[in-house]
Amino acid sequence: MKMRSVGDMGNHVFSQNLKITQLGKSGRIDEAIKVFSQMTQKNTVTFNSMISAYAKNGRIVDARQLFDKMPRRNLVSWNTMISGYLHNDKVEEAYDIFGKMPKRDLFSWTLMITCYTRNGELQKARELFNLLPHKLDVVCWNAMIAGYAKNGMFDEAKRLFDEMPVKDLVSWNSMLAGYTQNGQMHLGLQFFEGMVERNVISWNLMVDGFVHVGDLDSAWKFFKKIPEPNVVSWVTMLSGFARNGRITEAQNLFEQMPNRNVVSWNAMIAAYVQDCQIDKAVRLFSEMPERDSVSWTTMINGYVCVGKLDEARQLLHQMPYKNIAAQTAMISGYVQNKRMDEANQIFNQIGTRDVVCWNTMIAGYAQCGKMAEAQHLFNQMTNKDLVSWNTMVAGYAQAGQMDKALKIFEEMGKRNAVSWNSLIAGFSQNELYLDALRSFMMMGQEGKRPDESTFACGLSACANIAALQMGEQLHHLAVKSGYINDLFVSNALITMYAKCGRVSNAELVFKDLANVDVVSWNSLIAGHALNGNGKEAVELFEEMLTQGVDPDQVTFIGVLSACSHGGLVSRGLELFKSMTERYNVEPLAEHYACMVDLLGRAGRLEEGFKMVSEMRIKATAGIWGALLGAARIHRNFELGKYAAEKLLELEPHKASNYVLLSNIHADAGRWSEAQRVRMVMAERRTEKQPGYSWIEVGDQVHSYLPGDPAQPRIAEICGILKTLSAEMRNTSCVTDVKSSFDICQ
């Protein structure tokens, strides 16, 4: 048997260590584990390589267990463990390792300072910086400057920069990057012009900065002035053109490149994919001299974006080694098309899943309303992030399970604006408007700043319960917060004021808008319709057309409703006809309901019934309800009975429908039939949803449920109501007000 020499064994260990490192970097963690477990000879480098591989693939618990089992550790081992924690956003754990280190080098200090600055914890970073044993080394100074600059604290960054005992080119570029990466191109340009020395990185930072603020002309001017552009310069400019849809210029630049690396090819493929030119992307992909995981992932994403999932799956199978980003892209494609079984197949094939992969699957199940499956995956996750928690809150809210959404929300360790917005939007979508407003107030108490979505949801809740005072407070708060010019918020304000009966305020908000969209017009038209201003709504519609804004389905719901409430029968019929003939808008059930209501109010019941009989869509409860309402007003018993029976077919468990049918029989003097309907209602155990009222007193909205003993002043309120009732009877103002005071029964 041939014996291995010590040198051969050393070379073998070295090659295996290198293999573990390479497998870890490429995401092939299972193969890396296999190599590690089969090694008979392991040194400290072997353990360090495996710890790094675990950490890079999200398996930080395994990395720590291996670190704790190491027979010997060197300084690199400690730094590798710190790096692993930082890579997985485990700052406190990293600091714990840092505190236990027997000795530290400059890299250890730089790691922790960089970690805190990257995490926005600049006070902790500065405390560590102040403890530095050697203040002359430029690396930690640069890390601190970069941290201040990245977080927009330019004065502090500049002060530290000026205090530096020795500056190198990295110092200058760190300061410049702070300006350019935060969009402060005016300050960046001033600083660039004052730099005592520059390199290609300095020029690239300026090009990249202009690209990010969308100033491609300035970016191009700088690019052409670079003394010796490198491949990063070319790719930065190429990506800038691509991101802004200037594909021809990107293609020309790609063809002019003196040297192309794989990043250049990937950038051009990504440009074609972004522009949905999938055929050109495929051609370029096939011409590539070499491909990396990004190349494959970009192409799979491209196929997914254009809906070619079979081609994407085929390409995934052809990959020389599976990459979690590519697999997640494939899962995302299936999720977008609600093909969850196929998404789950890919998911189950992934050995080590990162948080993005988990979140994609959870979001898929949530979007399909499969919250049991989403919850099962959520429970299995070891490293949940904010996206995971927020997805579950939004998923339960979308499914109408607000009790579970609230439970998840309360269990969250950290919350951001998205968390609160998901909860507030959920309450609003499920018609729990008071809970939405309470959550809005609690968000402020927790110190979280509302954004445009928060304001829009809060205003929507105010609109639906006509809480004018609360809505006005949100209006003032939106002004102070700088969101008043946001179109989303302004449109919500228009609706809020209109639904609260303040159409003049809604018009003021509309007139103050620099740019209006179709939603703005729709909100104001619907507001006039809601307040019975039919003529004004139609005039607004006509003004909208003169402004060159094309109406949509929502526009016509508003203007037809306005015609109905305003008795504008002829105009309503004209508009309904023009919907399809002139504006190519297909009528929905809501449009037919408006028309039936319009004709019914005018007593033209036969025309309304004929429209329902001849329409191409299936009649909804709203349509039959409109016909029933008109039949009751005009005492058309047969039509009313027919409409009520159709309504019962669609909503057999809704108590109000039985009450309506019973009342129709009663109106016609058919008491036995009325009683029979009431008995059927009792047999089917339909439940009448108790109504509740609300009123604003001071800064609070109070709700009242009939017979609710929980109201603290219910006896006092009932006493006042009975006194008023007696007064009204004595003055003959009302003949029967008993039904108005059922709250006291």
BAMARLO-601127 format. One record per residue (C-alpha): residue in three letters; x, y, z. Coordinates in pm, whole numbers, padded with zeros to 5 digits, always signed. Example, Ala and Ser with C-alpha at 12.3 -4.5 7.8 and 13.67 -1.06 7.14 Angstrom:
// residues 2
ALA+01230-00450+00780/SER+01367-00106+00714/
This chain:
// residues 745
MET+00000+00000+00000/LYS+00135+00339-00095/MET+00192+00565+00206/ARG+00113+00937+00184/SER+00390+01174+00282/VAL+00332+01454+00531/GLY+00354+01700+00242/ASP+00089+01511+00043/MET-00143+01504+00342/GLY-00093+01877+00392/ASN-00171+01946+00028/HIS-00481+01725+00051/VAL-00609+01910+00359/PHE-00539+02243+00187/SER-00735+02142-00125/GLN-01026+02012+00084/ASN-01034+02334+00286/LEU-01044+02533-00036/LYS-01323+02310-00167/ILE-01534+02369+00145/THR-01487+02746+00105/GLN-01586+02738-00264/LEU-01892+02518-00200/GLY-02004+02747+00081/LYS-01974+03056-00139/SER-02177+02895-00418/GLY-02458+02790-00183/ARG-02385+02417-00204/ILE-02380+02375+00173/ASP-02484+02008+00177/GLU-02184+01918-00040/ALA-01958+02126+00185/ILE-02085+01935+00492/LYS-02017+01604+00316/VAL-01658+01703+00235/PHE-01602+01821+00593/SER-01746+01505+00751/GLN-01536+01276+00528/MET-01207+01447+00612/THR-00991+01236+00842/GLN-00741+01516+00896/LYS-00878+01855+00999/ASN-00689+02165+01102/THR-00804+02501+01236/VAL-00845+02634+00882/THR-01083+02344+00808/PHE-01307+02442+01098/ASN-01289+02811+01004/SER-01387+02730+00644/MET-01684+02522+00757/ILE-01800+02787+01006/SER-01786+03045+00726/ALA-01979+02813+00489/TYR-02252+02757+00747/ALA-02282+03129+00821/LYS-02293+03233+00454/ASN-02586+02994+00401/GLY-02793+03111+00695/ARG-02711+02819+00926/ILE-02566+03032+01201/VAL-02674+02792+01480/ASP-02469+02512+01317/ALA-02179+02755+01278/ARG-02186+02838+01650/GLN-02208+02471+01751/LEU-01901+02392+01539/PHE-01717+02694+01682/ASP-01787+02570+02037/LYS-01655+02221+01948/MET-01326+02341+01799/PRO-01023+02181+01967/ARG-00817+02494+01906/ARG-00912+02845+01799/ASN-00701+03117+01652/LEU-00777+03484+01598/VAL-00925+03404+01256/SER-01174+03164+01420/TRP-01309+03437+01647/ASN-01327+03689+01360/THR-01497+03432+01136/MET-01764+03372+01400/ILE-01820+03747+01441/SER-01845+03783+01061/GLY-02096+03498+01052/TYR-02321+03662+01307/LEU-02299+03994+01127/HIS-02379+03827+00793/ASN-02699+03696+00955/ASP-02786+04029+01125/LYS-02717+03890+01474/VAL-02553+04201+01615/GLU-02588+04124+01985/GLU-02448+03773+01940/ALA-02155+03918+01746/TYR-02085+04163+02025/ASP-02099+03878+02278/ILE-01824+03692+02087/PHE-01627+04017+02055/GLY-01642+04061+02433/LYS-01514+03707+02498/MET-01215+03728+02262/PRO-00883+03655+02439/LYS-00723+03913+02212/ARG-00833+04130+01923/ASP-00672+04263+01612/LEU-00762+04564+01404/PHE-00993+04350+01190/SER-01197+04255+01500/TRP-01249+04619+01594/THR-01331+04717+01235/LEU-01584+04434+01204/MET-01781+04545+01508/ILE-01765+04917+01427/THR-01879+04848+01070/CYS-02155+04626+01198/TYR-02296+04892+01427/THR-02271+05165+01164/ARG-02440+04945+00905/ASN-02717+04876+01154/GLY-02761+05248+01224/GLU-02639+05212+01583/LEU-02388+05493+01553/GLN-02369+05571+01923/LYS-02247+05216+01999/ALA-02006+05235+01705/ARG-01862+05560+01838/GLU-01825+05414+02188/LEU-01619+05128+02044/PHE-01420+05368+01828/ASN-01334+05575+02135/LEU-01202+05258+02308/LEU-00962+05179+02021/PRO-00615+05108+02161/HIS-00442+05245+01850/LYS-00596+05562+01709/LEU-00344+05606+01430/ASP-00472+05321+01213/VAL-00677+05461+00929/VAL-00908+05159+00875/CYS-01136+05217+01176/TRP-01150+05590+01104/ASN-01270+05507+00753/ALA-01532+05265+00888/MET-01664+05531+01124/ILE-01672+05799+00853/ALA-01850+05563+00614/GLY-02106+05483+00885/TYR-02187+05847+00956/ALA-02201+05932+00586/LYS-02415+05633+00493/ASN-02671+05729+00758/GLY-02688+06087+00628/MET-02499+06239+00923/PHE-02273+06442+00696/ASP-02166+06701+00955/GLU-02038+06431+01193/ALA-01870+06246+00906/LYS-01697+06563+00785/ARG-01590+06658+01140/LEU-01429+06316+01190/PHE-01277+06331+00842/ASP-01116+06667+00923/GLU-00984+06531+01257/MET-00811+06233+01097/PRO-00436+06234+01169/VAL-00367+06056+00838/LYS-00601+06027+00541/ASP-00575+05778+00257/LEU-00768+05747-00066/VAL-01024+05521+00105/SER-01096+05805+00351/TRP-01172+06045+00068/ASN-01384+05787-00116/SER-01575+05694+00204/MET-01673+06056+00249/LEU-01764+06091-00119/ALA-01970+05770-00108/GLY-02173+05912+00180/TYR-02283+06202-00038/THR-02340+06009-00362/GLN-02518+05710-00208/ASN-02760+05940-00025/GLY-02849+06136-00338/GLN-02664+06450-00222/MET-02504+06507-00560/HIS-02454+06882-00515/LEU-02245+06821-00202/GLY-02082+06521-00366/LEU-01975+06728-00666/GLN-01827+06998-00442/PHE-01635+06737-00243/PHE-01516+06558-00559/GLU-01377+06879-00703/GLY-01186+06943-00378/MET-01029+06596-00354/VAL-00649+06606-00335/GLU-00630+06271-00514/ARG-00877+06053-00702/ASN-00885+05708-00850/VAL-01128+05522-01074/ILE-01342+05439-00767/SER-01397+05812-00708/TRP-01514+05860-01066/ASN-01735+05549-01044/LEU-01898+05680-00727/MET-01995+06000-00908/VAL-02134+05811-01208/ASP-02327+05575-00981/GLY-02463+05867-00776/PHE-02597+06046-01082/VAL-02747+05719-01209/HIS-02934+05666-00881/VAL-03089+06015-00888/GLY-03192+05961-01250/ASP-02959+06226-01396/LEU-02823+06012-01679/ASP-02691+06308-01876/SER-02456+06408-01592/ALA-02365+06043-01538/TRP-02273+06011-01906/LYS-02063+06330-01896/PHE-01868+06199-01598/PHE-01828+05856-01755/LYS-01672+06007-02067/LYS-01422+06202-01851/ILE-01292+05898-01657/PRO-00917+05879-01738/GLU-00905+05499-01735/PRO-01251+05346-01692/ASN-01258+04992-01557/VAL-01521+04726-01606/VAL-01718+04865-01307/SER-01737+05204-01480/TRP-01881+05046-01793/VAL-02127+04823-01605/THR-02246+05113-01385/MET-02327+05326-01689/LEU-02477+05030-01876/SER-02703+04945-01577/GLY-02807+05309-01553/PHE-02926+05312-01913/ALA-03100+04977-01863/ARG-03283+05077-01543/ASN-03420+05385-01716/GLY-03543+05193-02019/ARG-03274+05322-02255/ILE-03195+04975-02389/THR-03047+05085-02722/GLU-02786+05300-02545/ALA-02712+05014-02304/GLN-02666+04777-02599/ASN-02434+05021-02778/LEU-02225+05061-02464/PHE-02205+04684-02420/GLU-02079+04641-02775/GLN-01813+04912-02722/MET-01671+04757-02405/PRO-01300+04675-02448/ASN-01320+04392-02196/ARG-01629+04210-02082/ASN-01645+04001-01769/VAL-01937+03788-01656/VAL-02084+04088-01467/SER-02106+04284-01794/TRP-02289+04002-01968/ASN-02524+03965-01670/ALA-02597+04339-01670/MET-02694+04332-02039/ILE-02908+04021-01996/ALA-03079+04190-01699/ALA-03144+04495-01920/TYR-03320+04282-02182/VAL-03515+04096-01911/GLN-03628+04423-01752/ASP-03749+04540-02095/CYS-03926+04203-02150/GLN-03706+04135-02457/ILE-03670+03773-02353/ASP-03557+03647-02696/LYS-03258+03883-02698/ALA-03176+03783-02342/VAL-03180+03415-02443/ARG-02953+03483-02740/LEU-02703+03669-02524/PHE-02718+03397-02258/SER-02633+03135-02519/GLU-02335+03343-02641/MET-02178+03389-02296/PRO-01822+03253-02273/GLU-01883+03168-01907/ARG-02181+03181-01675/ASP-02219+03218-01301/SER-02518+03165-01073/VAL-02635+03523-01142/SER-02653+03450-01517/TRP-02878+03148-01464/THR-03090+03322-01203/THR-03140+03630-01423/MET-03258+03416-01713/ILE-03494+03214-01494/ASN-03632+03542-01359/GLY-03675+03662-01717/TYR-03883+03361-01814/VAL-04088+03400-01494/CYS-04156+03769-01570/VAL-04305+03690-01911/GLY-04501+03392-01776/LYS-04294+03120-01945/LEU-04278+02898-01638/ASP-04209+02573-01825/GLU-03901+02727-01992/ALA-03789+02863-01654/ARG-03826+02518-01493/GLN-03633+02357-01778/LEU-03349+02607-01735/LEU-03344+02539-01360/HIS-03296+02168-01436/GLN-03007+02252-01670/MET-02813+02448-01406/PRO-02483+02274-01331/TYR-02554+02322-00960/LYS-02866+02448-00792/ASN-02863+02797-00650/ILE-03111+02911-00387/ALA-03170+03244-00565/ALA-03264+03061-00887/GLN-03486+02816-00700/THR-03656+03103-00516/ALA-03713+03281-00849/MET-03883+02966-00976/ILE-04094+02942-00660/SER-04189+03309-00703/GLY-04310+03239-01057/TYR-04534+02957-00943/VAL-04659+03167-00651/GLN-04753+03456-00882/ASN-04960+03213-01087/LYS-05110+03048-00775/ARG-04952+02713-00865/MET-04867+02635-00505/ASP-04823+02258-00545/GLU-04541+02311-00795/ALA-04392+02588-00580/ASN-04394+02346-00288/GLN-04212+02081-00495/ILE-03922+02319-00558/PHE-03929+02438-00197/ASN-03896+02081-00067/GLN-03592+02021-00290/ILE-03394+02302-00126/GLY-03164+02170+00145/THR-03080+02499+00316/ARG-03339+02773+00274/ASP-03275+03139+00336/VAL-03531+03381+00476/VAL-03629+03508+00129/CYS-03718+03155+00021/TRP-03931+03095+00330/ASN-04106+03431+00294/THR-04185+03369-00073/MET-04363+03044+00010/ILE-04547+03191+00309/ALA-04660+03491+00101/GLY-04781+03252-00171/TYR-05001+03056+00065/ALA-05126+03380+00226/GLN-05220+03527-00114/CYS-05415+03209-00196/GLY-05599+03229+00136/LYS-05435+02906+00261/MET-05348+03041+00602/ALA-05318+02699+00769/GLU-05032+02612+00531/ALA-04878+02958+00576/GLN-04894+02921+00955/HIS-04736+02573+00937/LEU-04436+02708+00744/PHE-04414+03014+00967/ASN-04396+02790+01274/GLN-04108+02593+01117/MET-03895+02901+01045/THR-03595+02941+01274/ASN-03488+03287+01152/LYS-03803+03493+01108/ASP-03756+03852+00996/LEU-03998+04144+00992/VAL-04119+04046+00644/SER-04222+03703+00777/TRP-04429+03850+01061/ASN-04581+04123+00843/THR-04679+03869+00576/MET-04868+03665+00835/VAL-05049+03972+00973/ALA-05150+04081+00621/GLY-05248+03725+00525/TYR-05483+03676+00819/ALA-05626+04025+00765/GLN-05692+03946+00398/ALA-05865+03624+00504/GLY-06089+03818+00742/GLN-05937+03655+01052/MET-05851+03971+01241/ASP-05831+03796+01578/LYS-05541+03585+01448/ALA-05385+03883+01271/LEU-05390+04074+01599/LYS-05242+03776+01787/ILE-04948+03755+01543/PHE-04904+04132+01564/GLU-04890+04126+01944/GLU-04633+03842+01941/MET-04390+04037+01722/GLY-04065+04136+01887/LYS-04012+04439+01664/ARG-04260+04629+01451/ASN-04216+04877+01171/ALA-04455+05099+00977/VAL-04547+04806+00748/SER-04654+04602+01053/TRP-04888+04877+01172/ASN-05015+04947+00820/SER-05099+04577+00770/LEU-05301+04577+01092/ILE-05476+04910+01027/ALA-05555+04817+00665/GLY-05685+04479+00786/PHE-05924+04639+01031/SER-06047+04880+00760/GLN-06091+04605+00499/ASN-06296+04405+00748/GLU-06513+04708+00837/LEU-06369+04734+01190/TYR-06316+05105+01150/LEU-06300+05198+01518/ASP-06029+04936+01572/ALA-05841+05082+01273/LEU-05847+05429+01428/ARG-05748+05299+01771/SER-05451+05122+01610/PHE-05355+05444+01432/MET-05341+05622+01767/MET-05149+05337+01932/MET-04894+05348+01651/GLY-04815+05708+01742/GLN-04793+05617+02111/GLU-04533+05351+02026/GLY-04325+05619+01855/LYS-04368+05489+01500/ARG-04409+05756+01233/PRO-04712+05707+01005/ASP-04645+05705+00631/GLU-04868+05768+00331/SER-05033+05424+00359/THR-05111+05478+00728/PHE-05276+05812+00657/ALA-05476+05672+00366/CYS-05607+05380+00576/GLY-05685+05606+00872/LEU-05871+05855+00654/SER-06063+05571+00489/ALA-06176+05452+00834/CYS-06286+05808+00922/ALA-06478+05829+00595/ASN-06669+05507+00656/ILE-06795+05613+01001/ALA-06821+05983+00914/ALA-06575+06072+01192/LEU-06516+06428+01072/GLN-06324+06560+01374/MET-06084+06266+01368/GLY-06044+06305+00991/GLU-05958+06673+01032/GLN-05695+06582+01292/LEU-05540+06333+01050/HIS-05547+06604+00782/HIS-05347+06840+01006/LEU-05107+06561+01101/ALA-05052+06475+00734/VAL-04964+06840+00666/LYS-04714+06843+00955/SER-04564+06509+00845/GLY-04511+06626+00486/TYR-04752+06380+00323/ILE-05019+06628+00216/ASN-04881+06637-00141/ASP-04894+06260-00169/LEU-05168+06173-00420/PHE-05267+05861-00228/VAL-05328+06065+00089/SER-05499+06353-00094/ASN-05744+06120-00266/ALA-05829+05963+00070/LEU-05887+06314+00209/ILE-06128+06397-00074/THR-06328+06083+00001/MET-06323+06145+00377/TYR-06458+06501+00349/ALA-06718+06396+00091/LYS-06847+06107+00302/CYS-06861+06335+00605/GLY-07083+06577+00411/ARG-06813+06842+00359/VAL-06803+06849-00021/SER-06666+07205-00023/ASN-06362+07086+00179/ALA-06319+06795-00062/GLU-06316+07042-00352/LEU-06050+07254-00178/VAL-05824+06950-00140/PHE-05885+06862-00506/LYS-05802+07214-00626/ASP-05479+07222-00422/LEU-05345+06911-00594/ALA-05057+06982-00832/ASN-05132+06665-01027/VAL-05461+06480-01024/ASP-05530+06131-01151/VAL-05849+05945-01239/VAL-05886+05840-00872/SER-05896+06207-00769/TRP-06174+06281-01017/ASN-06362+05965-00918/SER-06341+06053-00548/LEU-06489+06399-00601/ILE-06759+06279-00845/ALA-06862+06005-00600/GLY-06861+06264-00320/HIS-07109+06486-00505/ALA-07323+06181-00588/LEU-07326+06071-00224/ASN-07441+06414-00113/GLY-07721+06434-00371/ASN-07545+06685-00598/GLY-07630+06507-00922/LYS-07593+06809-01150/GLU-07253+06904-01002/ALA-07129+06545-01039/VAL-07223+06536-01408/GLU-07059+06876-01466/LEU-06745+06749-01297/PHE-06750+06441-01519/GLU-06769+06662-01828/GLU-06482+06879-01699/MET-06279+06563-01646/LEU-06328+06471-02012/THR-06218+06818-02129/GLN-05899+06775-01922/GLY-05818+06467-02129/VAL-05865+06215-01846/ASP-06022+05888-01960/PRO-06304+05764-01735/ASP-06292+05411-01596/GLN-06549+05176-01446/VAL-06536+05354-01108/THR-06602+05690-01276/PHE-06923+05562-01430/ILE-07043+05409-01102/GLY-07010+05756-00946/VAL-07172+05956-01224/LEU-07458+05706-01282/SER-07526+05703-00908/ALA-07536+06084-00920/CYS-07789+06075-01204/SER-07999+05828-01004/HIS-08003+06040-00688/GLY-08055+06360-00888/GLY-08339+06223-01103/LEU-08138+06286-01424/VAL-08291+05992-01611/SER-08218+06098-01970/ARG-07859+06196-01891/GLY-07806+05871-01704/LEU-07931+05666-01999/GLU-07704+05861-02236/LEU-07400+05804-02014/PHE-07474+05434-01974/LYS-07495+05398-02351/SER-07173+05595-02406/MET-06989+05371-02160/THR-06947+05088-02407/GLU-06997+05270-02738/ARG-06763+05564-02680/TYR-06533+05478-02390/ASN-06510+05099-02433/VAL-06585+05039-02064/GLU-06763+04709-01996/PRO-07055+04754-01752/LEU-07030+04576-01417/ALA-07312+04466-01188/GLU-07271+04796-01000/HIS-07350+04993-01318/TYR-07666+04791-01380/ALA-07769+04840-01016/CYS-07734+05218-01065/MET-07945+05206-01381/VAL-08215+04991-01222/ASP-08225+05234-00931/LEU-08238+05529-01175/LEU-08530+05383-01371/GLY-08702+05254-01058/ARG-08699+05593-00884/ALA-08858+05740-01197/GLY-09131+05474-01187/ARG-09010+05307-01505/LEU-09007+04960-01345/GLU-09075+04767-01667/GLU-08767+04920-01832/GLY-08561+04838-01524/PHE-08680+04476-01522/LYS-08617+04446-01897/MET-08260+04572-01851/VAL-08200+04309-01582/SER-08348+04035-01803/GLU-08137+04128-02105/MET-07801+04205-01946/ARG-07508+03976-02027/ILE-07387+03930-01672/LYS-07547+03740-01386/ALA-07768+03957-01166/THR-07625+04022-00822/ALA-07788+04092-00488/GLY-07725+04462-00546/ILE-07925+04458-00872/TRP-08222+04266-00728/GLY-08206+04487-00419/ALA-08234+04801-00633/LEU-08531+04654-00820/LEU-08694+04548-00494/GLY-08652+04896-00346/ALA-08815+05055-00649/ALA-09099+04800-00647/ARG-09175+04876-00281/ILE-09178+05252-00340/HIS-09420+05220-00633/ARG-09620+04936-00469/ASN-09563+04687-00752/PHE-09632+04375-00547/GLU-09563+04110-00813/LEU-09230+04259-00921/GLY-09129+04319-00560/LYS-09208+03959-00465/TYR-09013+03829-00765/ALA-08709+04046-00684/ALA-08722+03949-00316/GLU-08732+03578-00400/LYS-08431+03619-00633/LEU-08253+03800-00353/LEU-08324+03507-00117/GLU-08173+03264-00368/LEU-07848+03462-00364/GLU-07841+03535+00010/PRO-08049+03262+00182/HIS-07901+03327+00527/LYS-07937+03703+00534/ALA-08220+03794+00773/SER-08285+04137+00617/ASN-08397+03974+00290/TYR-08669+03775+00472/VAL-08779+04091+00651/LEU-08807+04273+00316/LEU-09017+03993+00162/SER-09235+03979+00473/ASN-09290+04356+00455/ILE-09388+04333+00087/HIS-09660+04082+00174/ALA-09767+04301+00465/ASP-09785+04609+00239/ALA-10022+04413+00013/GLY-10233+04302+00310/ARG-10123+03940+00279/TRP-10066+03884+00649/SER-10061+03506+00638/GLU-09786+03512+00375/ALA-09594+03767+00578/GLN-09616+03541+00883/ARG-09509+03237+00678/VAL-09192+03418+00562/ARG-09112+03510+00924/MET-09149+03142+01022/VAL-08916+03033+00741/MET-08665+03290+00863/ALA-08684+03141+01214/GLU-08653+02783+01083/ARG-08339+02867+00887/ARG-08195+03031+01197/THR-08087+03339+01016/GLU-07922+03591+01241/LYS-07988+03958+01219/GLN-07656+04137+01260/PRO-07706+04397+01532/GLY-07638+04749+01411/TYR-07435+04994+01610/SER-07395+05369+01612/TRP-07101+05594+01681/ILE-07052+05954+01777/GLU-06751+06180+01815/VAL-06714+06352+02151/GLY-06402+06562+02187/ASP-06112+06363+02044/GLN-06275+06023+02080/VAL-06515+05812+01873/HIS-06767+05621+02088/SER-06968+05325+01958/TYR-07307+05207+02083/LEU-07464+04862+02046/PRO-07833+04812+02129/GLY-07873+04667+02477/ASP-07500+04673+02550/PRO-07464+04688+02931/ALA-07092+04761+02896/GLN-07161+05124+02814/PRO-07070+05313+03133/ARG-07339+05583+03097/ILE-07614+05370+02938/ALA-07873+05447+03212/GLU-07809+05821+03185/ILE-07832+05811+02802/CYS-08159+05614+02810/GLY-08306+05858+03061/ILE-08230+06153+02837/LEU-08371+05973+02532/LYS-08697+05891+02712/THR-08730+06250+02826/LEU-08680+06367+02468/SER-08931+06110+02348/ALA-09193+06238+02591/GLU-09127+06599+02486/MET-09161+06508+02120/ARG-09492+06333+02179/ASN-09626+06626+02382/THR-09545+06872+02106/SER-09686+06636+01838/CYS-09359+06643+01650/VAL-09352+06269+01594/THR-09633+06017+01597/ASP-09424+05715+01689/VAL-09063+05730+01797/LYS-09048+05398+01980/SER-08830+05235+01715/SER-08578+05517+01748/PHE-08497+05424+02106/ASP-08451+05049+02088/ILE-08110+05109+02246/CYS-08284+05144+02583/GLN-08489+04824+02554/
